Amino acid sequence: MVTYVLAILIAIVVLYRFEKSRIPIQPLVQLLALAVIGRWLFMTIPNVQPTTAMIMLTALLVSLNGAAILALFVPILSGLLLGMGPFVFFQFLGWLLVVVLVHLFRPILLRSKTLFLLFGLLSGFLYGWTTNLAFIEVVGTDVVKLLLLSFPFDLAHGISNVVFLVMIRPLFERIFLRQLG
């Protein structure tokens, strides 16, 4: 229960920071729609979806606040299509963790595409481990067992992040940076 309250408080801070920023809303709404549709299109392949890559690119090339808003609203809106559950808050926290880390290491990740791709692979695990907390909190399962069982799914997520980052980064830079620039 404490985690849910914490997630709600963090969400309020994210919304407040976004309201105070001067980020144009239209590109973020477009990214939000693409991320939700991307999750829906790939829902039959476990843990393969372009959403994490889009959120990472937003954090790298657009803004921390914009990426945090995507991290907040993607699980809520895609949950309307795919189903809601106690894991939605943890998805938000998982993507927010990735956003904050991309932002912290932004200077390094902007210089090295290889490191950015490696971080995309790692992000599949960071997101997975964070969402695993929902199972630990709700079901009360063994942490080590859960990490072992989730490894193939987290690996699939990480590999798909790398593939999607390679595929969409040039397009992302051309379209969305032009709108924001």
Protein Blocks (a to p, Z undefined) as FASTA:
>chain_A
ZZmmmmmmmmmmmmmmmmmpccdfklmmmmmmmmmmmmmmmmmpghiafklmmmmmmmmm
momklmmmmmmmmmmmmmmmnopcfklmmmmmmmmmmmmmmmmmmmmmmmpmklmmmmmm
mmmmmmmmmmmmmmmmmnopafklmmmmmmmmmmmmmmmmmmmmmmmmmmmmmmmmmmmZ
Z
